[in-house]
């Protein structure tokens, strides 16, 4: 199962890198978000896909699942959502003010 997840993480990183290298700012934002999802899957996979009970007192389980990767994953999801929302708002505002979402044209506005 870890091998399949590693392949999915590699595919997400490849798609995100391809989108980041484009000239459209919306594609760049989506690429950053997809790489964030790849990092989330990477954290979950590196934490180990173990089977076991929850780490609660009073249970007679012999194996427990480590809850730290899930806590890191939830934190990473919230941070990824917040940064994606911020980037979308900034790109919307830049598009309204400057009239374009092309990165090459946005570079030329400071040189005039």
C-alpha positions as CSV (number, residue, x, y, z in Angstrom):
1,X,0.0,0.0,0.0
2,X,2.9,2.4,0.7
3,X,4.2,1.8,-2.8
4,X,0.9,2.8,-4.3
5,X,0.7,5.9,-2.1
6,X,4.3,6.9,-3.1
7,X,3.4,6.6,-6.7
8,X,0.3,8.8,-6.2
9,X,2.5,11.4,-4.3
10,X,5.0,11.4,-7.2
11,X,2.2,12.0,-9.7
12,X,0.7,14.8,-7.6
13,X,4.2,16.5,-7.4
14,X,4.6,16.1,-11.2
15,X,1.2,17.6,-11.9
16,X,1.8,20.5,-9.4
17,X,5.3,21.2,-10.8
18,X,3.8,21.3,-14.4
19,X,1.1,23.7,-13.3
20,X,3.5,26.0,-11.4
21,X,5.7,26.4,-14.5
22,X,2.8,27.9,-16.5
23,X,2.2,31.6,-17.2
24,X,-1.4,31.7,-15.9
25,X,-1.6,32.7,-12.2
26,X,-4.6,30.6,-11.5
27,X,-2.8,27.5,-12.7
28,X,0.2,28.4,-10.5
29,X,-2.2,28.6,-7.5
30,X,-3.7,25.3,-8.3
31,X,-0.3,23.8,-8.7
32,X,0.7,25.0,-5.2
33,X,-2.5,23.5,-3.8
34,X,-1.9,20.2,-5.5
35,X,1.7,20.0,-4.2
36,X,0.2,20.7,-0.8
37,X,-2.1,17.7,-1.1
38,X,0.9,15.7,-2.2
39,X,2.8,16.7,0.9
40,X,-0.3,15.7,3.0
41,X,-0.3,12.2,1.5
42,X,3.5,12.0,1.9
43,X,3.1,12.8,5.7
44,X,0.4,10.2,6.0
45,X,2.4,7.6,4.2
46,X,5.7,8.2,6.0
47,X,3.8,8.0,9.3
48,X,3.0,4.4,8.4
49,X,-0.3,2.9,7.3
50,X,-0.7,0.8,10.4
51,X,-3.7,-1.1,11.7
52,X,-4.5,-1.0,15.3
53,X,-6.7,0.6,17.9
54,X,-6.9,4.2,19.1
55,X,-4.4,5.1,21.8
56,X,-7.0,5.3,24.6
57,X,-6.5,4.1,28.2
58,X,-8.5,1.1,29.2
59,X,-8.5,-0.7,25.9
60,X,-6.8,-4.1,25.7
61,X,-5.3,-3.6,22.3
62,X,-1.8,-4.7,21.7
63,X,-1.0,-2.4,18.8
64,X,-1.8,1.3,18.6
65,X,-1.9,3.8,15.8
66,X,0.4,6.8,16.2
67,X,-1.8,9.9,16.2
68,X,1.0,12.4,15.5
69,X,0.9,12.1,11.7
70,X,-2.9,12.6,11.7
71,X,-2.5,15.7,13.8
72,X,0.2,17.1,11.5
73,X,-2.0,16.2,8.5
74,X,-4.9,18.2,9.9
75,X,-2.7,21.2,10.6
76,X,-1.3,21.0,7.0
77,X,-4.7,20.8,5.5
78,X,-5.8,24.0,7.3
79,X,-2.6,25.8,6.4
80,X,-3.0,24.7,2.7
81,X,-6.6,25.9,2.6
82,X,-5.7,29.3,4.1
83,X,-2.8,29.9,1.8
84,X,-4.9,28.9,-1.3
85,X,-7.7,31.2,-0.2
86,X,-5.2,34.1,0.3
87,X,-3.6,33.5,-3.1
88,X,-7.0,33.3,-4.8
89,X,-8.1,36.6,-3.3
90,X,-4.8,38.3,-4.2
91,X,-5.0,37.0,-7.8
92,X,-8.6,38.2,-8.1
93,X,-7.7,41.6,-6.9
94,X,-4.7,41.8,-9.2
95,X,-6.9,40.7,-12.1
96,X,-9.5,43.4,-11.3
97,X,-6.9,46.2,-10.9
98,X,-4.4,45.3,-13.6
99,X,-6.8,43.5,-16.0
100,X,-4.6,40.4,-16.6
101,X,-3.6,37.2,-15.0
102,X,-0.6,36.5,-17.2
103,X,2.6,36.4,-15.2
104,X,4.7,37.8,-18.0
105,X,2.4,40.9,-18.4
106,X,2.3,41.4,-14.6
107,X,6.1,41.7,-14.5
108,X,6.0,44.7,-16.9
109,X,3.8,46.9,-14.8
110,X,6.5,48.1,-12.4
111,X,8.9,49.2,-15.2
112,X,6.7,51.9,-16.8
